[in-house]
Amino acid sequence: MAEAALDDVFIDDITFPAEDGYLLGASLFLPRGAKRHAVLINSATAVPRKIYRGFAGYLARRGCAVLTYDYRGTGDSRQKSLVGYNQPKSLVGFKASMSDWAALDAAAAVAWMHERYKTLPLNYVGHSFGGQALGLLANNTEVSRALLIAAQAGYWKLMASPERFRVYAMLNFVGTPLTRLFGYAPGWSGLGEDLPKGVFEQWVGWVMSERYLFSDPNLPGLTNFERYRGTLRALCLSDDPWATRPAVELLCSGYSGTKAEILTIAPADVGAAKIGHFGFFRPEHRDTLWRGAAEWIQAAD
């Protein structure tokens, strides 16, 4: 396990086992000084953990121990397994679903951070699907504070127009036929990264359902939404066509065990031309969005 220093932050590229033993690729960011908080960053769908590297390093410089990781079948978790790193690169026949990402991968990440930093408050950052996953975790009670960024119940009709029609067409008329043809969802179809077939199909089912994952009768983890009792803040970016205010509100309504604070942020509020679904994590927002998020994450309850 090689350790490298980035400015005043240590970065370890590591692996840790999911709930079923499958090894997940991860990066641990540590401050050189005292650790005051533990933070777990949970990715969006088809987004590799490297996207969060800058924000993770920023939090570490402020005294946080931060973990980023890739869900099974994506990024560095695509080729890792209990028997080593020789898993075939092809995702054909690879068994995984979005509910696996939550129940097996994200739950294990929470447990790993809680065990390793049990004396520190455990805080959760969830981007898009990462914010949905929190509600599905049986151990979400270990989380003190959760910051949801562009996290939504992604029913296609709650997306902004005309993007909702592009998404509908892409998922149903491009992604679905290609997934059936190839046995996995190819990233070049417009997804960003390749996705396991089961992940893509479950995702499409949710996007086409009026209450998104809340409409899924085969999702036992839904009962865990109400178990979360920690502090919850959701950031809604006004120019995000996917995580619109109604979609963010629908997701937050599932967290009935706490009162969600939903903040709508316009690009002009932070002196930016655009933010969108992914822009929060661009380094240009270090002194605005990042600083505000860090101050909230590190605030005392």
DOFI-360310 format. One record per residue: x, y, z of N, C-alpha, C, O in turn; residue in one letter. Coordinates in steps of 0.1 Angstrom, whole numbers, plus 5000, padded with zeros to 4 digits. Each point is the difference from the previous one (the first is absolute). Example, Ala and Ser with C-alpha at 12.3 -4.5 7.8 and 13.67 -1.06 7.14 Angstrom:
513249435078499150125000500950125000501050005007a 498650114986500950115000499250115008500550115001s 
END
This chain:
500949885000499150125000500950125000500650045010m 499550034979500950114999499350135005498850024998a 502050065009499450125006500750124993501250014999e 498050084997500550124993499550125007498950005006a 501950114994499550125006499650104990500850024990a 498150055011499650104992499850135008499150015008l 501950084990500150125009500149955014501049945004d 498150105005500049955014499149895003499549995011d 500249934979499049895002500749874995500650004990v 499249905018500449864996498849934993498950015003f 501549924986499049934992500449864998501149974995i 498149945010500249854998499049954990498850025002d 501749914988499149924992499949865006501049935001d 497850035003499849885008498949914994499450044990i 500449855016498749924998499449975014500750005010t 498049984990499349955012498949914995499550014989f 500249895019498949904996498650055001499750075010p 499549914980498650035001499449895010500649925005a 498150104997499349915010500149854996500049915008e 500150064979500249864995501449964997500249904995d 500850195009501449974998500650054987501249994999g 498050064992500550054988500950125003499550095007y 501749924987500950115003499750124992499849994988l 500150135019499750124993501250095000500750015010l 499550064979501150094999499650135006498950054999g 502150015009499750125008501250095002501149954997a 498750175007501150095003499750065014498950055002s 502149955006499950065014500850135000501249994998l 498250125006500750135001500150045014499050005008f 502250024997500350035014500750135002500950034992l 498750055018500850125003501349965007500149905006p 500950194992501249985007499950025015500749955009r 498350144994499850035014498949925007499749894995g 499750165015498949935007498849984991499650084992a 499849805010498749974993498950035010499949965011k 499150124983498950055009498649944995499149995008r 500949974979498849944995500349894990501150004994h 498049915004500149894990498950034990498950035003a 501549974984499050034989500149894990501149964995v 497749995001499949904989499350064988498950065002l 501849944987499450064988499549894991500849914996i 497950095000499449904993499650054986499350104998n 501149834992500050044986498650004993499049945005s 500950144985498849994991500149884991501049934999a 497950044994500049894991501050024988500050114994t 500849795003500950004989501050125001500550054990a 499949985023501050115002501149945008499849955012v 501450044983501249955008500450095011499750125000p 500949825011500350075012501050124997500150095008r 500749904982501050104997499350144998500750105002k 498149904995499350134998499950085013500050125001i 500149805010499850075014501450025007500050045011y 501149944981501350015006500350145006500550015011r 499250094981500350145004499250035013500650065009g 498149914991499250035012500449925012500150065011f 500349824987500549915011501250065006500250005012a 500850044979501250065005499850135008500650035010g 498450054985499750125007499549975014500450075009y 498749834992499549975014501149955008500050035012l 500949894983501149945008500950115005500550005011a 499750114981500850115004499450075012500750075007r 498049924994499350065011499849915012499350035010r 501449854990500049925012499149884999499749945010g 499850024978499149894999500849884994500850014991c 498949875014500449874994498949974990498849985004a 501550014983499049994989500349874992501149974996v 497849965001500149884992499150024987498850045001l 501849944988499249994987500249854995501049945003t 498050014990500149864995499149994988499250084996y 501149814996499249974988499149885003500449905006d 498350114990499149895001500449884991500750024990y 498949875014500449884992499650014985499050054997r 501949904995499850014986500350134993499950024988g 500750085020500450134995501450045005500449945010t 500250144983501350055004501049895004500149904993g 500650135018500949905005499449885007500749915004d 498050094997499249895006499549904989499249915003s 501250124985499649924989500849874999499449904995r 501850105009500949884998500449945013500949915000q 498650145012500549955012499049895006498850014998k 501849895008499249905006500749945011501250035002s 498249885006500749935011501249934995501049985008l 499049974980501249924996501050084993501049954994v 498950185006501050094994499550094990498850045000g 502050004990499750104990499949944986500150074990y 499649805009499949944987498649974995499849924992n 499350165013498649994995500050054986500650104997q 498649834994500050054986499550144999499150055008p 501550024983499650144998498650024995499350105002k 500249804991498650014994499049995011500149935010s 498850154989498950005010498949904995499049995007l 501249944983499049904995499949895011501049945004v 497850045001499849905010500350055014499849925010g 500650204992500450065013498750035008499150074995f 500749875016498850015008500150125010500849995009k 498450114989499950115009498850084997499550004989a 500050075021498850094999500350135008501050005007s 498250104991500150125008499849975015500650065008m 498449854994499849975014501249925006500250015012s 500649924980501249945005501050115003500750005010d 499450114982500950115003499750065013500950045007w 497949964997499650065013500249895011500850025009a 498549874991500049905011501449935002500349975011a 500450014978501349935001501250095000501049985008l 499050134984501250084999499950125009501050025008d 498050074991499950125008499949965015500650075008a 498749834995499849965014501449955006500350035011a 500549904981501349965004500950125002500950005009a 499050104982500850125002499750075013500950055006a 497849964997499650075013500649925011500550065010v 499449804990500549925011501550015001500650015011a 500150004977501550015000500450135007500950005008w 498550114988500350135006499750015014500750065008m 498149884996499650015014500949925009500450045011h 500149844984500949925008501450075001500649995011e 499850064978501450065000500150135008501050035006r 497950054993500050135007498850015010499350104999y 500649805009498950005009499950115010498950035006k 502250044997500050115009499650134993499850115007t 500049894980499750124992498650004995499449894998l 500050235001498650004994500149954985501050044993p 498149885003500049954986499050084992498850005003l 501750064987499250094991500049934986500949944995n 498050084998499749944987499750104990499250095002y 501549904987499850094988499549914989500649904996v 498250134999499449914990499750084987499150095001g 501549884988499850074987499049924992500349884997h 498650185000499049934991499649865006499450005011s 500949894983499749875005500649985014499449945009f 501750124994500649995013499150055011500049955011g 499250164986499050055010498849915001499450005010g 500349934979498949905001500449885008499249955008q 502050014991500549885006499950015016499849905006a 500450224999500050015015498749945006500149945010l 498850094983498749955005499949855000499149955007g 501749984985499849864998500949925010499949885001l 501050195006501049945008499449955014499450095007l 500849794997499649955013500850075011499550015011a 501750044986500850065010500150154999501050065004n 498050004989500050154999499950075013500350125001n 499449815010499950065013501450045005500150075010t 501049874984501350045004500550144995501050055004e 498250004987500350134994499550125008498850005003v 502150095000499550125008499450114992498950055003s 501849984986499550114991500149954985501049934997r 498050104995500149964986499750124991499050075002a 501949954989499950114990499749944987500849934994l 498050095000499649954987500250104990499550125001l 501249854988500450104990499449954987500349894995i 498750194999499449964988499449865001500149924990a 499350045021499549875003498550014999499350095006a 500149824986498650014997499349874998500649904998q 498050105003499349894995499850034985499150084996a 501649854996500250044986499049954990500349954989g 498450065014498949974991500250104988500250125002y 499749824986500350084988499150124998500550104995w 498249905009499150114999500350115009499550114999k 501449875012500350105009501350084995500450105006l 500249854983501250074994499550124992498850004996m 502150095002499750124993499849964985500649914995a 498550174998499849984986501050094992500250115005s 500449854984499749874993500949885004499949904994p 500950125017500949895004499349875003500549894998e 498350135008499249885004499749914988500149885001r 499750184987499749924988501349944994499949884995f 501250195007501349944995500349875009500449904995r 499450125018500349895009499149884997500449895000v 498350144999499049894997500549934987500049875000y 500350204990500449934987501349935001500149894995a 500950175012501349945002499949875008500649904996m 498650095014499949885009499249904992500449885001l 498550154993499149904994500349964986499949884997n 500650214995500249984986501449984996500349954989f 500750085020501449984997500649915011500549894996v 499450155016500749925011499449865002500849905001g 497950094999499449875002500349904989500449885002t 499450154985500449914989501549965000500349894998p 500550215005501549975000500349915011500949924999l 498550105013500349925011499649854998500749915003t 498150084990499649864997500949944989500349885001r 500250204990500949954990501449965005500549894997l 500150205012501349975004500149935014501149945003f 497950065004500049935013500550105011500149955012g 500150174985500350115010499750134993499850004988y 500150115020499750134994501350074997500850045009a 499549984978501350064996500050155003499050084997p 502149975009500150145004499950094988499550125001g 501049844987500050084988498650034995499850094991w 499249845014498650034996499550135006498950054997s 501950015012499650135006499949995015499650105007g 500849794999499949985015501250065007499950045012l 501349964981501250045007500949895002501149994995g 498549915014500749885002499249884997498850005000e 501949894996499249874998499349975013500550025011d 498349924988499349955012499649864999499749954989l 500349975022499549874999498550004996499350095003p 500349804990498749994995498950025011499050084998k 501249855013499050015011499950145006498950045004g 502250034996500050145005499250094991499150075004v 501249924983499350084990498549975000499250095000f 500449785000498649974999499250045012498950054999e 501749945013499350055012499950155000498950055004q 502150024992500050144999498950054990499250095003w 500749854985499050034991498649985006499150094998v 500749805009498749985006499650105010498950045001g 502150015006499750115010499750134993499150075003w 501749974987499850124993498750014993499450114999v 500049774997498750004993498949995010498850014996m 501449995017499049985010499750145007500950075003s 497949964999499550135005500750045013500350125002e 499949785007500750035012501449955001500649975011r 500050004977501449964999500249875008499149914999y 501950085009500349875008498949975010499849895004l 499450225000499049975010498849924994499249955007f 500850044980499049924993500449854999499249924995s 502050055008500549864998499649915011500550015011d 498649894986499549915010501049905005499849935010p 501350054982501049905003501350065006501049944999n 498850185007501150065006499950015016499550095005l 500949805002499849995014500750115008499650045011p 501550024983500750115007499250125002500550095008g 498449934986499250125001499650035015499850115003l 500049785004499650025014501150075009499850055011t 501449964983501150065007500050154999500750075008n 498649994982499950144999499650075013500650105005f 498349855001499550065012500949985012499850065011e 501249854988500949985011501050115002500650015011r 499750064978501050105002499550125008499050064998y 501849975013499650105009501050125001499850095008r 501249904984501050115001499650124993498950024995g 502050085005499750134994500249984985500949934995t 498250144997499949984986499950134993499150085002l 501849954988499950114992500149964985500949924997r 498250134995500149974985500250124992499250105002a 501849904989500250114992499449984986500349904994l 498950195002499350004987500650114991499950115003c 500849854986500650104991499050044990499449914993l 500350225006498850044992500149974985499050004993s 502349995002500149974986500349854997500449964989d 499349965021500149854999498749954993499050005007d 501149954981498749954994499549875005498849974998p 502149965009499649865006499450015014499049955003w 501850125006499650015014499350135002500550095007a 498349924987499250125002499550015015500049905007t 499550214996499450025014499049895003500049945011r 499050044980499049905004500649865001499649925009p 501450054983500749865001500849995013500049905006a 500650214998500850005013499049995012500249935009v 498750144990499050005011499449865001499749955011e 500049984978499549875000501049905007499549925008l 501750094989501049915007500050035015500049915008l 500150224995500150045014498849965008500149975012c 498750024982498849965007500149865005499349965010s 501649954984500249875005500749995013499849915008g 501050204995500750005013499150065011500250115005y 498849814998499050045009500450015015499350065008s 501949884995500450005014500850135004500450015011g 499850084979500750125003499350114991499249974992t 501350155010499450124992501150044991501050065004k 498849934983501050044990500050154998498950064999a 502349995001500150144996500450004985501149954996e 498150114995500250004986500450154996499350095002i 501949924992500550134996500150004985500749914994l 498750194999500150024986501150104997499950115006t 501149854986501150094997500150034985500049914992i 499950225005500250044986501450034997500850045009a 499749934979501450034996500450155004501150025005p 498050074993500350145003500250025015500850105004a 498749825004500250015015501449985004500550055010d 500349884981501449975003500950054990501249964998v 498350144994500850064989500449914989501150024994g 498149885003500349904989499050024989498950055001a 501649914987499150004988499149885000498950014995a 501649885010499149885001500649905010501250015004k 497949915001500449895010499649874995500749904998i 497950085000499549884995500149885009500150025012g 499849864983499949885008501449965005500049945011h 501050104982501449955004500950125005501149975006f 498550154991500950115002500450035014501150075002g 498249895008500350035014501549965003500750065008f 499749834985501349945004501250064992501149955000f 498650154992501150074993500850095009499450075009r 501949934991500950085009499750155000500350075010p 499149984980499650145000499150045011499950125003e 499449795003499150025011500649985013499349995010h 502050014991500749975013499650115011499849965011r 500250164985499750115010498650035002499750095007d 499449844986498650035001499249885004499749985012t 500049934979499249885003500849915009499449945009l 501850034988500849915008500150055015499949935009w 500450204992500250055013498750005008500049965012r 498950074982498749995007499749865004499549985011g 500749934980499849865003500849955012499649935009a 501750104990500949965011499650065013500149935011a 499650194990499650075012498749935006499949985012e 499249984979498849935005500449865005499549955010w 501349984982500449865004500750005014499849915008i 501050194994500850005012499350085012500650015011q 498250034987499250075011499649915010499849884998a 500150165014499549925012498549994999499350104998a 500249785005498549985001499550055013498850005002d 
END
